[in-house]
């Protein structure tokens, strides 16, 4: 008697430990359902003889292997991250295990015992099943939040640069002399940076500041809009070199005591330019 009670208790505990999940009916059509993925759950699929069921996994997954308990009673077609199953026997209840490149899925597939010709309209059938992935949703949400924060940061920098004061507009009083190959088609400054505009497709020359003694010093620059060299300072004289070609650019309105503080390397005092090395 004690052995019988022990066995019965074991069966009760075992049945309570099952983690079989039946997907909730869909709001629009009860036969189209979504279930939250858990590697510890077995998903129950109600089917009917001759009715196909579509199972869709994450877009990031590819089906690697499918194992069917009773493979003679089921037609199984894996295709990318989609699995199509259809019972070919009326008593084909079995299990299916699907292994993808990222996850493992366990299913119990049940062939309902409907006999009328409209069994395919049974609300208990599952025509389509897809999965919800909380980990992917959290990762996507975090990625979107980071992207939005970065976009907001860039917009803030852009606005601060746009609001930065300049020296009564642009100084256009620049003269150019030298070889046409390295001569800019336009030059101006905004009180902090100097801008040299070249024709499209022109090869950019090296840029030097020339002091009163004629000594040349390489200056920090970057290229903007594809054809504009931006010099990170003001200078009275700039020398441009490319091979044997030389040109000089003079700032005829240069003021040694004027201009704006350019310690940050940008036109805004609270926005700092950082040069990153690319490995």
C-alpha positions as CSV (number, residue, x, y, z in Angstrom):
1,X,0.0,0.0,0.0
2,X,2.8,2.4,0.9
3,X,4.5,1.7,-2.5
4,X,1.2,2.6,-4.3
5,X,0.9,5.9,-2.4
6,X,4.5,6.7,-3.1
7,X,4.1,6.1,-6.8
8,X,0.8,8.1,-6.9
9,X,2.5,11.0,-5.1
10,X,5.4,10.9,-7.6
11,X,3.0,11.0,-10.5
12,X,1.3,14.1,-9.0
13,X,4.6,15.9,-8.4
14,X,5.7,15.0,-11.9
15,X,2.5,16.3,-13.5
16,X,2.7,19.6,-11.5
17,X,6.3,20.1,-12.7
18,X,5.3,20.1,-16.4
19,X,5.9,23.5,-18.1
20,X,3.7,22.9,-21.1
21,X,2.4,26.1,-22.6
22,X,-0.6,26.6,-24.9
23,X,-0.4,29.9,-26.8
24,X,-3.2,32.3,-26.1
25,X,-5.7,32.9,-28.9
26,X,-5.0,35.9,-31.0
27,X,-7.2,39.1,-30.7
28,X,-8.0,39.3,-34.4
29,X,-8.1,35.6,-35.1
30,X,-7.8,33.0,-32.4
31,X,-5.9,30.7,-34.8
32,X,-3.1,33.2,-35.2
33,X,-1.1,33.2,-31.9
34,X,2.0,34.6,-30.2
35,X,3.8,33.1,-27.3
36,X,6.7,34.3,-25.1
37,X,9.8,32.2,-25.7
38,X,11.3,30.3,-22.7
39,X,13.9,27.5,-23.1
40,X,12.2,25.7,-20.2
41,X,8.8,25.5,-21.7
42,X,7.2,23.0,-24.1
43,X,4.7,24.6,-26.5
44,X,1.5,22.8,-27.3
45,X,0.2,23.1,-30.9
46,X,-3.3,21.9,-31.7
47,X,-3.6,20.8,-35.3
48,X,-5.9,18.8,-37.5
49,X,-5.4,16.2,-40.2
50,X,-4.6,17.9,-43.5
51,X,-4.2,21.4,-42.0
52,X,-0.9,23.2,-42.2
53,X,0.6,25.2,-39.3
54,X,3.2,27.9,-39.8
55,X,5.8,28.5,-37.0
56,X,7.9,31.6,-37.3
57,X,11.1,32.1,-35.3
58,X,13.2,35.3,-34.7
59,X,14.5,37.0,-37.9
60,X,18.0,36.5,-36.5
61,X,17.6,32.7,-36.5
62,X,18.1,30.0,-39.0
63,X,16.8,26.5,-38.5
64,X,19.6,24.0,-38.2
65,X,17.9,20.8,-37.3
66,X,14.3,19.4,-36.8
67,X,13.6,16.1,-34.9
68,X,10.1,14.6,-35.0
69,X,9.0,11.9,-32.6
70,X,6.8,10.2,-35.2
71,X,8.2,11.4,-38.5
72,X,5.9,9.1,-40.5
73,X,2.9,10.9,-39.3
74,X,4.1,14.4,-40.1
75,X,5.2,16.5,-43.0
76,X,7.8,19.0,-41.9
77,X,9.3,21.7,-44.1
78,X,12.0,24.1,-42.6
79,X,12.7,27.2,-44.6
80,X,15.1,29.9,-43.1
81,X,13.5,31.0,-39.8
82,X,10.1,29.4,-40.8
83,X,8.8,25.9,-40.1
84,X,5.8,24.4,-41.8
85,X,4.2,21.3,-40.3
86,X,1.2,19.2,-41.3
87,X,-0.1,15.9,-39.9
88,X,-0.5,13.2,-42.4
89,X,-2.1,10.8,-40.0
90,X,-5.2,11.2,-37.8
91,X,-3.5,9.8,-34.8
92,X,-0.2,11.5,-35.0
93,X,0.3,13.1,-31.5
94,X,4.0,13.4,-31.0
95,X,6.8,15.9,-30.1
96,X,9.0,18.1,-32.3
97,X,12.3,19.6,-31.4
98,X,13.7,22.5,-33.4
99,X,17.3,23.7,-33.1
100,X,18.3,27.0,-34.6
101,X,21.6,28.8,-34.7
102,X,20.5,30.6,-31.4
103,X,17.9,28.6,-29.6
104,X,16.2,25.3,-29.0
105,X,12.4,24.8,-29.1
106,X,10.3,22.0,-27.8
107,X,6.7,21.3,-29.1
108,X,4.0,18.9,-28.3
109,X,1.8,18.6,-31.4
110,X,-1.7,17.3,-31.0
111,X,-4.1,16.2,-33.8
112,X,-7.6,17.1,-32.7
113,X,-10.2,14.4,-33.1
114,X,-12.8,16.5,-35.1
115,X,-14.8,14.5,-37.7
116,X,-16.9,17.1,-39.5
117,X,-15.7,18.7,-42.7
118,X,-15.4,22.2,-41.1
119,X,-12.8,21.1,-38.6
120,X,-10.3,23.5,-40.1
121,X,-12.5,26.4,-38.7
122,X,-12.1,25.1,-35.1
123,X,-10.9,28.0,-32.9
124,X,-8.6,25.6,-31.0
125,X,-6.5,25.1,-34.1
126,X,-3.3,27.0,-34.5
127,X,-2.7,28.2,-38.1
128,X,0.2,30.4,-37.3
129,X,2.5,30.8,-34.3
130,X,5.3,33.3,-33.7
131,X,7.4,34.0,-30.7
132,X,8.0,37.0,-28.5
133,X,11.6,37.4,-27.2
134,X,11.9,39.6,-24.1
135,X,15.7,39.6,-24.3
136,X,15.7,40.8,-28.0
137,X,13.0,43.4,-27.2
138,X,15.1,44.7,-24.3
139,X,18.2,44.9,-26.4
140,X,16.4,46.6,-29.3
141,X,14.8,49.1,-26.8
142,X,18.2,49.8,-25.3
143,X,19.7,50.3,-28.8
144,X,16.9,52.6,-29.8
145,X,17.4,54.6,-26.6
146,X,21.2,54.9,-27.2
147,X,20.6,56.0,-30.8
148,X,18.0,58.6,-29.7
149,X,20.4,59.9,-27.0
150,X,23.3,60.1,-29.6
151,X,21.0,61.9,-32.0
152,X,19.9,64.3,-29.3
153,X,23.6,64.9,-28.3
154,X,24.6,65.6,-31.9
155,X,21.6,68.0,-32.3
156,X,22.6,69.8,-29.2
157,X,26.2,70.2,-30.4
158,X,24.9,71.4,-33.8
159,X,22.6,74.0,-32.1
160,X,25.4,75.2,-29.8
161,X,27.7,75.6,-32.7
162,X,25.0,77.5,-34.6
163,X,24.5,79.8,-31.6
164,X,28.2,80.5,-31.1
165,X,29.0,84.2,-31.7
166,X,31.2,85.1,-34.7
167,X,33.1,88.3,-35.3
168,X,30.4,90.4,-36.9
169,X,29.9,87.8,-39.6
170,X,32.5,86.5,-42.0
171,X,35.7,88.2,-42.9
172,X,36.1,87.9,-46.7
173,X,39.2,90.2,-47.0
174,X,41.6,87.6,-48.3
175,X,44.1,87.8,-51.1
176,X,45.7,84.9,-52.9
177,X,48.8,84.7,-55.0
178,X,50.6,81.6,-56.5
179,X,50.1,78.7,-58.7
180,X,46.6,78.0,-59.8
181,X,47.0,74.3,-59.0
182,X,47.0,75.0,-55.2
183,X,45.1,78.3,-55.1
184,X,41.7,78.3,-53.4
185,X,38.7,79.7,-55.3
186,X,37.5,81.4,-52.1
187,X,38.7,82.2,-48.5
188,X,37.1,83.6,-45.4
189,X,37.1,83.3,-41.6
190,X,34.4,83.4,-38.9
191,X,36.6,84.8,-36.2
192,X,37.9,81.4,-35.1
193,X,38.4,79.2,-38.1
194,X,39.7,79.9,-41.6
195,X,38.0,78.4,-44.6
196,X,39.7,77.8,-47.9
197,X,37.3,76.7,-50.7
198,X,38.7,74.7,-53.7
199,X,37.1,73.6,-56.9
200,X,35.5,70.2,-56.9
201,X,37.8,67.2,-57.4
202,X,40.9,69.4,-56.6
203,X,43.6,67.6,-54.7
204,X,44.0,69.3,-51.3
205,X,47.4,70.9,-50.6
206,X,49.3,70.8,-47.3
207,X,48.6,73.9,-45.2
208,X,51.2,75.9,-43.3
209,X,51.1,79.1,-41.3
210,X,54.0,81.5,-42.3
211,X,55.3,83.9,-39.6
212,X,57.0,87.2,-40.0
213,X,60.4,85.6,-40.6
214,X,59.1,83.3,-43.3
215,X,59.2,80.2,-41.1
216,X,56.4,77.7,-42.0
217,X,54.5,75.6,-39.4
218,X,52.0,72.9,-40.2
219,X,48.6,73.7,-38.8
220,X,45.6,71.5,-37.8
221,X,42.9,71.2,-40.5
222,X,40.0,69.1,-41.6
223,X,38.1,68.9,-44.8
224,X,34.4,69.9,-44.9
225,X,31.8,69.3,-47.6
226,X,34.4,67.6,-49.8
227,X,36.1,70.8,-51.1
228,X,36.7,73.1,-48.1
229,X,39.8,73.0,-45.9
230,X,39.0,74.3,-42.4
231,X,42.0,75.6,-40.6
232,X,41.6,75.5,-36.8
233,X,42.8,79.1,-36.3
234,X,43.3,82.5,-37.8
235,X,46.6,83.4,-39.5
236,X,47.9,86.5,-41.2
237,X,49.6,84.4,-43.9
238,X,49.0,80.9,-45.1
239,X,51.2,78.9,-47.4
240,X,49.8,76.1,-49.5
241,X,52.0,73.4,-51.0
242,X,51.6,70.4,-53.2
243,X,54.7,69.0,-54.8
244,X,56.4,71.9,-56.6
245,X,53.3,74.0,-56.6
246,X,53.0,76.9,-54.0
247,X,50.4,79.5,-53.3
248,X,50.1,82.1,-50.5
249,X,46.9,83.4,-48.8
250,X,46.9,86.7,-46.9
251,X,44.3,87.7,-44.3
252,X,44.3,91.5,-45.0
253,X,42.1,92.2,-42.0
254,X,44.1,90.1,-39.6
255,X,44.1,91.4,-36.0
256,X,46.7,90.0,-33.7
257,X,44.8,91.0,-30.6
258,X,41.3,90.2,-32.0
259,X,39.5,87.0,-32.9
260,X,37.9,84.6,-30.5
261,X,39.4,82.1,-28.0
262,X,39.9,78.8,-29.9
263,X,41.1,76.5,-27.2
264,X,38.3,74.1,-27.8
265,X,39.0,73.7,-31.5
266,X,35.4,74.7,-32.4
267,X,33.4,77.8,-32.9
268,X,31.6,77.2,-29.6
269,X,33.5,77.5,-26.3
270,X,31.5,74.6,-24.7
271,X,32.0,72.2,-27.6
272,X,35.4,70.6,-27.9
273,X,36.8,69.0,-31.1
274,X,38.4,65.6,-30.5
275,X,40.5,63.9,-33.2
276,X,40.1,60.1,-33.0
277,X,42.7,57.8,-34.4
278,X,41.5,55.0,-36.7
279,X,43.4,51.7,-36.2
